Amino acid sequence: MARKRGNVLRSPEYPQFLKIDGTHLYKKAIPNGHVAYTARRLRDAEVVYLNYALAKEMGLIPRRHPECMNARLRRVILDTFSLRIVNEYDLERKTRFPRRDILPNTYMATRYLALQHPGRTGRTSGDGRSVWNGSLTHRGVTWDLSSCGTGVTRLCPATAEQERYFKTGNWTSDYGCGTATVQEGFVAALMSETFRRNGLATERVLAVIELADGFAINVRAGRNLLRPSHFFVHLKQNNLASLRAVADCFIDRQVSNGLFREPSRANRGGDERYRLLAEEMARTFARVAATFESEYIFCWLDWDGDNILADGGIIDYGSVRQFGLYHREYRFDDGPRWSTTIPEQKRKARYIAQGFAQIRDFLITGCKQPLKSLSHDPVLDLFDEEFDKTKKKLLLRNVGFGSSAQERLTRRALPSLERFQRAHAYFEHARSARGPHEVEDGISWNAIFSMRDFLRELPLRYLETGGPLPTSDFLEIGLSGYATKDDRRETAHRRRMAKRFQQAYLELIESAAKRTGRSVPLLLGDIAARSAILNRHDRVTGDGALHAVSKLVRNRNRLGPDGVYLVLDCFADQQTRIPENKSARGVAGQVAPDAEPDVEKIFDGMMELVAEHRHGL
């Protein structure tokens, strides 16, 4: 039987939900790092998605809990997350709400640096439409939880620009509505689960709640939801005490979750932990930038460190894309500013690492050095080394080499690998003769070759022919639908580069065969099998995800929350590109054999849309 705690209905079957009540260590550790809001219960809401796998991982439901909704689980999810803040607009107008709907604890909107705000010191910026629900520890791992769409806060850009408070759900300001949508939640769930299964760090969507007014609350979870901007806001304001508190909170969480090594006992409270922080940030953001560049992921990295987690995790899927080709000139139009491009992300990530070198020195010496004076800091050498190493390994992985062969080739066949890198980059970077042009949300300049098509098809063709292909056959494999008539011409230089690419590719294969004691045909067969998964034909892009999710949103009532979960789980499984992580269901590209016909039909339709947009933005 359900019981009440205060004015909130709770179920004893799901006791971990009781711990999610707005309480968080950050509120006490950094008093000036947040704005506290009273919150009220929202009625007539509905759970349209629950990530059962994540809920089990967090200990919110038992490991053997069936992946289906029941009345008690639905009730406890809504009791915990169906809320809206009482904001400054409400207080100014003395808006009254039923006492039974007012929750006992406050919820924090954290302060962090954001480039959309005037002044660039972070005095007005932070969570503009989100609050943190709290934290939860299960089996030695601590999780943070936050909800997007819980109401407009005083930290939104609109309040900073217009110097007034806004009503939640207003239509009069950009970045000032305080709301979220079901589509946003489903896109974030689809992309985050896909990225996670492919080895990328990311926050994850725990639940999507549809509200009576048509908006939604999207509940996110991560093992550490602090961003670099949570550090930089106090760095910019020269607030040493708050900066130290944020750094200690972050380091303590990373250590307790087993992600940072424990500093030696002698240095546990001293300088060593801050040196460790700077070094870990350099490695982390080098790997992040190299991965984004190799996987064609657009994530708006900038000096503020706002659009990414401090552990390198991806957030805010509204400004994240995975491209099918290396559309390296794409820029998102954000009103008064343009985003960075994919290749510019390396420079921005390096700048974030440089910012953490400044933080390190400030925390150790109490003196804040000019950021420019740290442009040759040793952690930046560490960044460059890690970036280069990660790029090489990811290229070899995408070719189809396993981890053992990757190690051998990066250590013992570096000249061959670098020749292949240069040849690969020529085709990857080739742009259309059409030039720059407007797209729906910005500008772009189309790439014309699909490197994934090259890497997927070449090993099979070489097994058939036993040697290099004629230039026309080689180019035809990789030319995409973006290639115009002019782009398809066989110039003398392109013939040379096609020959160079194939020579370098086969040289790598022969080198790997020699170092692993296998024949070239046998190795090619293994590479062909791995590459078919790594470079799948219907790999999801940002455009593909939007179209697929639009179909899912239209059919969510037919599916119910369990059907939505099954579709999104199968989608992520099917998009898993790491062969070792792929289930039999994912290899087959199918939903569960006992799935409802509606689930299978909608899943198949979504995959058709993904295939249709496989080369897009």
TORKE-464045 format. One line per 2 residues: number of its first residue (from 1); for each residue x, y, z of C-alpha. Coordinates in Angstrom, 2 decimals. Example, Ala and Ser with C-alpha at 12.3 -4.5 7.8 and 13.67 -1.06 7.14 Angstrom:
% residues 2
1 = 12.30 -4.50 7.80; 13.67 -1.06 7.14
END
This chain:
% residues 617
1 = 0.00 0.00 0.00; 1.28 3.48 -0.85
3 = 2.12 5.86 1.99; 2.54 9.61 2.28
5 = 5.68 11.53 3.16; 4.71 15.10 3.92
7 = 2.40 16.07 1.08; 3.92 13.61 -1.42
9 = 2.57 10.16 -2.19; 5.36 7.57 -2.10
11 = 5.52 3.84 -2.72; 7.52 1.59 -0.36
13 = 8.30 -0.65 -3.34; 10.62 2.01 -4.79
15 = 12.39 3.49 -1.73; 15.32 5.01 -3.63
17 = 12.99 7.64 -5.08; 12.56 8.98 -1.54
19 = 16.15 10.24 -1.65; 15.54 12.49 -4.67
21 = 14.08 15.56 -2.98; 16.22 18.54 -4.01
23 = 19.00 17.73 -1.53; 22.52 18.00 -2.97
25 = 25.97 18.46 -1.45; 26.68 21.30 -3.92
27 = 24.03 23.51 -2.28; 25.87 23.51 1.03
29 = 29.43 23.43 -0.34; 29.02 26.43 -2.67
31 = 26.28 28.67 -1.22; 26.76 31.36 -3.87
33 = 26.84 28.79 -6.68; 23.11 28.44 -7.11
35 = 19.67 30.03 -6.82; 17.26 28.05 -4.62
37 = 13.64 27.70 -5.74; 10.54 26.45 -4.01
39 = 8.73 24.00 -6.27; 5.13 22.89 -6.67
41 = 3.55 19.64 -7.76; 2.10 19.53 -11.29
43 = -1.06 17.51 -11.71; -2.42 15.61 -14.73
45 = 1.04 14.69 -16.04; 1.91 11.42 -17.73
47 = 5.08 9.33 -17.97; 5.77 8.80 -21.69
49 = 9.26 7.28 -21.33; 11.28 5.59 -18.64
51 = 14.80 4.31 -19.28; 14.41 1.01 -17.45
53 = 18.05 0.01 -17.97; 19.30 3.26 -16.44
55 = 16.76 3.08 -13.61; 18.11 -0.38 -12.73
57 = 21.71 0.80 -12.96; 20.91 3.63 -10.54
59 = 19.08 1.31 -8.15; 15.74 3.09 -8.61
61 = 14.05 -0.17 -9.56; 15.19 -3.75 -8.84
63 = 17.45 -5.44 -11.38; 14.78 -8.04 -12.16
65 = 11.98 -5.51 -12.50; 10.02 -6.16 -15.72
67 = 10.45 -3.45 -18.35; 6.86 -2.35 -18.08
69 = 5.04 0.43 -16.26; 2.69 -0.19 -13.37
71 = 0.47 2.20 -11.44; 2.78 2.43 -8.40
73 = 5.91 3.06 -10.48; 4.10 5.67 -12.56
75 = 2.91 7.40 -9.37; 6.33 7.53 -7.72
77 = 7.98 8.90 -10.91; 5.41 11.68 -11.10
79 = 5.67 12.40 -7.37; 9.42 12.79 -7.72
81 = 9.81 14.66 -11.00; 6.52 16.29 -12.03
83 = 7.24 19.73 -10.59; 7.59 23.38 -11.56
85 = 9.46 26.09 -9.70; 7.78 29.09 -8.11
87 = 9.88 31.74 -9.85; 10.44 35.47 -9.47
89 = 7.58 36.28 -11.87; 5.20 34.30 -9.66
91 = 6.53 35.95 -6.48; 6.27 39.48 -7.92
93 = 2.60 38.89 -8.71; 1.95 37.01 -5.46
95 = 0.53 34.08 -7.41; -1.18 31.62 -5.10
97 = -0.83 27.86 -5.43; -2.59 25.15 -3.40
99 = -0.64 24.41 -0.20; -0.88 20.68 -0.86
101 = 1.12 21.17 -4.10; 4.09 22.98 -2.48
103 = 7.06 20.64 -1.99; 8.99 20.70 1.31
105 = 12.52 21.28 -0.06; 14.05 23.77 -2.48
107 = 15.65 22.88 -5.80; 18.77 24.57 -7.13
109 = 19.43 26.27 -10.44; 23.22 26.33 -10.59
111 = 25.30 29.31 -11.65; 27.82 28.85 -14.45
113 = 29.49 30.84 -17.21; 27.58 31.18 -20.52
115 = 28.57 33.16 -23.60; 24.95 34.20 -24.33
117 = 25.07 36.52 -21.32; 26.40 40.09 -21.24
119 = 29.47 40.85 -19.17; 31.20 37.48 -19.58
121 = 31.70 37.07 -15.84; 28.74 34.77 -15.12
123 = 26.96 37.00 -12.63; 23.62 36.46 -14.39
125 = 24.02 33.06 -16.05; 23.35 29.42 -15.29
127 = 20.48 26.93 -15.45; 17.79 28.90 -17.27
129 = 15.07 26.23 -17.52; 16.40 23.44 -15.32
131 = 16.83 22.54 -11.67; 18.79 19.78 -9.97
133 = 16.62 17.11 -8.37; 19.42 15.81 -6.17
135 = 21.91 12.97 -6.05; 21.73 9.24 -5.44
137 = 24.34 6.62 -4.48; 23.96 2.97 -5.44
139 = 26.60 0.25 -5.22; 29.36 2.77 -4.60
141 = 28.47 5.01 -7.57; 26.94 8.46 -7.06
143 = 24.63 9.98 -9.66; 23.37 13.53 -10.18
145 = 19.85 14.16 -11.46; 18.48 17.30 -13.08
147 = 15.26 18.16 -14.91; 14.83 20.40 -17.94
149 = 11.53 22.20 -18.45; 10.76 22.91 -14.79
151 = 10.26 26.65 -15.30; 12.15 29.79 -16.26
153 = 14.76 30.95 -13.73; 16.42 34.30 -13.17
155 = 19.59 32.84 -14.77; 18.12 32.60 -18.29
157 = 19.63 34.83 -21.03; 16.32 36.65 -21.55
159 = 16.32 38.03 -18.01; 19.93 39.19 -18.35
161 = 19.22 40.92 -21.66; 15.86 42.53 -20.81
163 = 16.34 42.95 -17.05; 12.94 41.56 -16.14
165 = 11.46 38.25 -15.06; 9.39 36.00 -17.26
167 = 6.37 33.78 -16.87; 7.03 30.10 -17.46
169 = 5.68 29.13 -20.88; 5.76 32.66 -22.33
171 = 6.20 33.11 -26.08; 7.83 36.55 -25.95
173 = 11.52 35.72 -25.54; 14.20 33.38 -26.83
175 = 15.96 31.43 -24.07; 13.30 32.59 -21.64
177 = 10.34 30.21 -21.86; 11.50 27.77 -19.17
179 = 9.90 24.82 -20.93; 10.92 21.66 -22.79
181 = 9.19 19.33 -25.26; 8.65 15.60 -25.61
183 = 10.55 15.71 -28.91; 13.61 17.18 -27.16
185 = 13.49 14.41 -24.58; 13.18 11.63 -27.15
187 = 16.01 13.05 -29.31; 18.27 13.27 -26.24
189 = 17.32 9.72 -25.20; 17.94 8.33 -28.68
191 = 21.28 10.07 -29.21; 22.63 9.67 -25.68
193 = 21.93 5.94 -25.54; 23.44 5.51 -29.01
195 = 26.55 7.48 -28.07; 26.96 5.67 -24.74
197 = 26.93 2.26 -26.41; 29.59 3.53 -28.79
199 = 31.93 4.47 -25.95; 31.20 8.21 -25.68
201 = 30.62 9.85 -22.31; 27.22 11.50 -22.05
203 = 24.47 12.46 -19.67; 21.46 10.17 -20.12
205 = 17.72 10.63 -20.13; 16.04 8.83 -17.24
207 = 12.45 9.85 -17.94; 10.24 12.05 -20.09
209 = 7.07 13.40 -18.51; 4.37 15.00 -20.66
211 = 2.48 17.82 -18.95; -1.15 18.81 -19.28
213 = -0.16 22.05 -21.08; 1.63 20.12 -23.86
215 = 5.14 20.80 -22.56; 7.41 18.21 -20.99
217 = 9.91 17.63 -18.22; 13.01 15.74 -19.33
219 = 14.88 14.11 -16.45; 18.63 13.63 -17.00
221 = 21.18 11.65 -15.00; 24.96 11.49 -14.97
223 = 27.71 10.44 -12.60; 28.88 14.05 -12.39
225 = 26.84 16.83 -13.98; 29.30 19.65 -13.27
227 = 30.57 21.52 -16.34; 33.81 23.43 -16.89
229 = 31.62 26.54 -16.75; 30.81 25.74 -13.11
231 = 34.53 26.28 -12.42; 35.04 29.19 -14.80
233 = 32.28 31.36 -13.30; 34.22 31.58 -10.01
235 = 37.56 31.87 -11.83; 36.28 34.88 -13.79
237 = 35.05 36.51 -10.59; 38.37 35.82 -8.77
239 = 36.46 33.99 -6.05; 39.14 31.62 -4.77
241 = 37.07 30.09 -1.94; 34.17 29.13 -4.21
243 = 36.51 27.89 -6.96; 38.29 25.66 -4.45
245 = 34.96 24.31 -3.22; 33.81 23.46 -6.77
247 = 37.15 21.80 -7.55; 37.03 19.75 -4.35
249 = 33.42 18.68 -5.02; 34.33 17.56 -8.52
251 = 37.55 15.76 -7.55; 35.93 14.03 -4.57
253 = 33.11 12.73 -6.77; 35.51 11.51 -9.49
255 = 37.65 9.74 -6.89; 34.68 8.14 -5.11
257 = 33.27 6.95 -8.46; 36.65 5.42 -9.37
259 = 37.35 7.79 -12.27; 40.32 9.67 -10.76
261 = 43.20 8.05 -8.92; 43.38 8.84 -5.21
263 = 46.17 11.35 -4.50; 48.89 10.11 -2.17
265 = 48.01 10.40 1.53; 50.62 13.09 2.06
267 = 49.13 15.26 -0.71; 45.46 14.37 -0.39
269 = 44.54 17.81 0.93; 47.29 19.74 -0.83
271 = 48.64 20.66 -4.23; 48.68 17.18 -5.77
273 = 44.92 16.97 -6.29; 44.88 20.25 -8.24
275 = 47.78 19.17 -10.46; 45.90 15.94 -11.03
277 = 42.80 17.93 -11.98; 44.64 19.96 -14.64
279 = 46.29 16.86 -16.12; 43.04 14.89 -16.21
281 = 41.23 17.79 -17.87; 43.94 18.03 -20.54
283 = 43.70 14.31 -21.33; 39.91 14.29 -21.18
285 = 39.37 17.22 -23.51; 42.07 16.02 -25.92
287 = 40.24 12.70 -26.22; 36.90 14.49 -26.54
289 = 38.10 16.80 -29.33; 39.80 13.95 -31.20
291 = 36.69 11.79 -30.92; 34.36 14.55 -32.08
293 = 36.60 15.22 -35.07; 36.94 11.55 -35.99
295 = 33.26 10.70 -35.50; 31.97 13.93 -37.14
297 = 30.23 15.07 -33.99; 29.34 18.73 -33.79
299 = 29.21 19.87 -30.16; 29.50 23.61 -29.67
301 = 32.69 23.82 -27.61; 33.67 27.36 -26.67
303 = 35.66 29.36 -24.12; 32.87 29.24 -21.52
305 = 32.87 25.42 -21.15; 29.06 25.50 -21.02
307 = 28.00 22.88 -23.60; 29.87 19.90 -22.19
309 = 30.41 18.19 -18.85; 33.73 18.47 -17.02
311 = 34.20 14.71 -17.44; 33.88 15.14 -21.22
313 = 30.26 14.00 -21.32; 27.93 15.31 -24.02
315 = 24.90 17.35 -22.91; 22.25 19.59 -24.45
317 = 21.36 17.57 -27.55; 19.58 20.56 -29.02
319 = 23.00 21.82 -30.19; 24.63 18.45 -30.89
321 = 24.83 16.78 -34.30; 26.44 13.66 -35.68
323 = 27.22 14.15 -39.38; 27.33 11.44 -42.01
325 = 30.24 13.14 -43.81; 32.95 15.52 -42.61
327 = 30.91 18.70 -43.12; 33.70 20.70 -41.55
329 = 32.34 24.15 -42.44; 28.95 23.76 -40.77
331 = 28.09 26.53 -38.32; 24.97 26.79 -36.19
333 = 23.21 30.17 -36.32; 22.42 31.20 -32.75
335 = 21.05 34.66 -33.45; 23.77 37.21 -32.65
337 = 26.58 34.60 -32.83; 27.78 31.69 -34.93
339 = 28.96 28.41 -33.49; 32.37 26.84 -33.86
341 = 32.96 24.23 -36.57; 34.08 20.64 -36.01
343 = 37.81 21.32 -36.62; 37.68 24.45 -34.44
345 = 36.57 22.28 -31.52; 40.17 21.15 -30.97
347 = 41.35 24.72 -30.37; 38.43 25.40 -28.02
349 = 39.03 22.16 -26.09; 42.71 23.07 -25.75
351 = 41.67 26.48 -24.45; 39.49 24.79 -21.81
353 = 42.53 22.71 -20.77; 44.53 25.93 -20.55
355 = 41.80 27.35 -18.32; 42.27 24.43 -15.94
357 = 46.00 25.14 -15.85; 45.08 28.65 -14.70
359 = 42.74 27.15 -12.11; 45.52 24.85 -10.88
361 = 47.94 27.72 -10.31; 45.27 29.90 -8.70
363 = 44.31 27.13 -6.25; 47.92 26.28 -5.39
365 = 49.45 29.75 -5.14; 46.43 31.99 -4.47
367 = 47.60 34.16 -7.37; 45.71 34.19 -10.67
369 = 48.11 34.20 -13.62; 47.04 35.77 -16.95
371 = 45.65 33.03 -19.18; 48.02 33.97 -22.03
373 = 51.03 33.33 -19.79; 50.01 29.64 -19.69
375 = 49.97 29.14 -23.48; 53.03 26.85 -23.21
377 = 52.07 25.07 -20.01; 53.11 21.38 -19.83
379 = 49.47 20.25 -19.67; 49.03 21.57 -23.22
381 = 51.84 19.29 -24.39; 49.92 16.51 -22.69
383 = 46.80 17.63 -24.58; 48.58 17.59 -27.96
385 = 50.08 14.17 -27.35; 46.76 12.66 -26.24
387 = 44.87 14.24 -29.16; 47.31 12.84 -31.73
389 = 47.31 9.38 -30.14; 43.50 9.25 -29.98
391 = 43.09 10.37 -33.59; 45.40 7.62 -34.82
393 = 43.72 4.90 -32.78; 40.24 5.96 -33.88
395 = 41.27 5.94 -37.53; 42.67 2.42 -37.17
397 = 39.56 1.34 -35.31; 37.32 2.70 -38.07
399 = 39.38 0.85 -40.68; 38.48 -2.32 -38.77
401 = 41.57 -3.13 -36.71; 41.10 -4.54 -33.21
403 = 42.70 -2.97 -30.14; 45.79 -5.22 -30.26
405 = 46.52 -4.33 -33.89; 45.92 -0.65 -33.14
407 = 48.61 -0.74 -30.44; 51.10 -2.53 -32.67
409 = 50.58 -0.23 -35.65; 50.80 3.00 -33.65
411 = 54.07 1.83 -32.06; 55.77 -0.03 -34.90
413 = 54.31 1.16 -38.20; 54.04 4.91 -37.62
415 = 55.33 6.02 -41.08; 52.79 3.77 -42.85
417 = 50.02 4.98 -40.58; 50.84 8.64 -41.16
419 = 50.91 8.13 -44.94; 47.44 6.63 -44.72
421 = 46.27 9.48 -42.45; 47.30 12.06 -45.07
423 = 45.64 10.19 -47.94; 42.49 9.64 -45.87
425 = 42.36 13.34 -44.94; 42.50 14.40 -48.61
427 = 39.25 12.63 -49.46; 37.64 13.34 -46.10
429 = 38.24 17.10 -46.44; 37.16 17.39 -50.09
431 = 34.35 19.96 -50.42; 31.72 20.51 -53.09
433 = 32.29 22.99 -55.91; 28.92 24.43 -54.95
435 = 30.58 26.31 -52.08; 29.04 27.55 -48.81
437 = 25.25 27.68 -48.61; 22.48 28.21 -46.08
439 = 20.91 25.25 -44.31; 17.87 25.20 -42.05
441 = 19.74 26.16 -38.86; 22.93 27.79 -40.15
443 = 25.45 27.51 -42.97; 27.45 24.62 -44.39
445 = 29.77 23.59 -47.21; 29.10 20.04 -48.27
447 = 31.68 17.29 -48.05; 31.49 14.99 -51.06
449 = 33.12 11.70 -50.05; 31.84 9.17 -47.53
451 = 34.90 7.75 -45.80; 32.73 5.19 -44.06
453 = 31.59 3.84 -47.43; 35.25 3.53 -48.49
455 = 36.24 1.73 -45.30; 33.23 -0.59 -45.38
457 = 33.47 -1.63 -49.04; 37.22 -1.73 -49.76
459 = 38.15 -4.90 -47.82; 35.41 -6.87 -49.59
461 = 36.46 -5.54 -52.98; 40.11 -6.37 -52.33
463 = 39.16 -9.90 -51.32; 37.36 -10.21 -54.67
465 = 40.02 -8.59 -56.88; 43.20 -9.34 -54.97
467 = 44.57 -5.83 -55.52; 43.91 -2.10 -56.01
469 = 40.84 -0.91 -57.89; 40.76 1.32 -60.98
471 = 40.36 4.96 -60.04; 36.80 5.20 -61.38
473 = 35.67 2.19 -59.35; 37.43 3.49 -56.23
475 = 35.88 6.97 -56.45; 32.41 5.60 -57.16
477 = 32.44 3.80 -53.82; 32.93 6.98 -51.82
479 = 31.14 9.68 -53.80; 28.04 10.81 -51.92
481 = 24.76 12.33 -53.00; 26.23 15.75 -52.25
483 = 28.75 15.43 -55.12; 27.83 17.58 -58.11
485 = 28.81 16.85 -61.71; 31.93 18.99 -61.27
487 = 32.80 17.14 -58.05; 32.76 13.80 -59.88
489 = 35.44 14.67 -62.43; 38.54 12.48 -62.46
491 = 41.38 14.99 -62.34; 45.01 13.96 -62.58
493 = 45.56 14.93 -58.95; 42.58 12.92 -57.78
495 = 43.87 9.86 -59.68; 47.20 10.26 -57.88
497 = 45.46 10.56 -54.52; 43.26 7.53 -55.20
499 = 46.40 5.50 -55.97; 48.14 6.86 -52.87
501 = 45.16 6.04 -50.64; 44.97 2.45 -51.83
503 = 48.72 1.95 -51.56; 48.77 3.27 -48.00
505 = 45.70 1.23 -47.02; 47.16 -2.04 -48.34
507 = 50.53 -1.22 -46.78; 48.81 -0.97 -43.39
509 = 47.04 -4.29 -43.95; 50.30 -6.01 -44.89
511 = 52.09 -4.48 -41.90; 49.35 -5.64 -39.52
513 = 49.33 -9.12 -41.07; 53.09 -9.42 -40.58
515 = 52.91 -8.26 -36.96; 50.00 -10.53 -36.03
517 = 51.19 -13.60 -37.90; 48.15 -13.82 -40.15
519 = 47.71 -13.94 -43.92; 46.50 -10.82 -45.74
521 = 43.25 -12.49 -46.97; 42.44 -13.76 -43.49
523 = 43.06 -10.32 -41.97; 41.01 -8.63 -44.71
525 = 38.11 -10.96 -43.93; 38.25 -10.02 -40.26
527 = 38.51 -6.31 -41.11; 35.57 -6.61 -43.52
529 = 33.38 -8.10 -40.77; 34.33 -5.45 -38.21
531 = 34.13 -2.60 -40.71; 30.60 -3.59 -41.74
533 = 29.53 -2.82 -38.16; 31.82 0.14 -37.54
535 = 30.85 1.85 -40.80; 27.28 0.70 -41.15
537 = 25.28 1.99 -44.10; 22.39 3.42 -42.06
539 = 24.36 5.26 -39.39; 22.26 7.87 -37.60
541 = 22.90 11.56 -38.23; 21.40 14.62 -36.59
543 = 18.92 15.00 -39.47; 18.09 11.29 -39.33
545 = 17.50 11.45 -35.58; 15.12 14.41 -35.89
547 = 13.05 12.73 -38.60; 13.02 9.39 -36.79
549 = 11.98 10.96 -33.49; 9.24 12.99 -35.20
551 = 7.74 9.69 -36.29; 8.09 8.31 -32.77
553 = 6.43 11.38 -31.21; 3.45 11.07 -33.57
555 = 2.96 7.47 -32.50; 3.79 7.68 -28.79
557 = 0.19 7.24 -27.64; -0.17 4.01 -29.64
559 = 3.06 2.66 -28.18; 2.74 3.74 -24.56
561 = 5.84 4.28 -22.39; 6.95 0.64 -22.66
563 = 6.72 0.63 -26.44; 8.65 3.93 -26.63
565 = 11.37 2.45 -24.41; 11.59 -0.69 -26.55
567 = 11.87 1.30 -29.78; 14.58 3.59 -28.42
569 = 16.48 0.71 -26.81; 16.39 -1.30 -30.04
571 = 17.44 1.76 -32.00; 20.51 2.33 -29.82
573 = 21.31 -1.39 -29.95; 21.10 -1.40 -33.73
575 = 23.32 1.71 -33.97; 26.05 0.22 -31.77
577 = 29.24 0.43 -33.81; 31.66 -1.27 -31.42
579 = 31.54 -4.95 -32.45; 32.36 -6.14 -28.92
581 = 29.36 -4.21 -27.51; 26.84 -5.37 -30.08
583 = 24.09 -7.81 -29.14; 22.71 -10.45 -31.48
585 = 19.59 -8.30 -31.83; 21.70 -5.31 -32.84
587 = 23.63 -7.32 -35.44; 20.38 -8.46 -37.00
589 = 19.02 -4.91 -36.96; 15.67 -6.03 -35.54
591 = 13.44 -5.39 -32.57; 12.71 -8.12 -30.06
593 = 11.08 -11.14 -31.76; 8.01 -10.95 -29.48
595 = 7.51 -7.19 -29.95; 4.08 -5.79 -30.75
597 = 3.42 -5.16 -34.48; 3.18 -1.39 -33.86
599 = 6.64 -1.39 -32.27; 8.20 -3.25 -35.19
601 = 6.45 -1.09 -37.78; 7.51 2.20 -36.18
603 = 11.07 0.95 -35.62; 11.38 -0.08 -39.28
605 = 10.01 3.29 -40.39; 12.51 5.12 -38.22
607 = 15.39 3.11 -39.67; 14.24 3.94 -43.21
609 = 14.40 7.64 -42.32; 17.88 7.19 -40.84
611 = 19.13 5.50 -44.02; 17.60 8.27 -46.15
613 = 19.55 10.96 -44.23; 22.76 8.98 -43.65
615 = 25.08 11.53 -45.33; 23.44 14.62 -43.84
617 = 24.01 16.97 -40.92
END
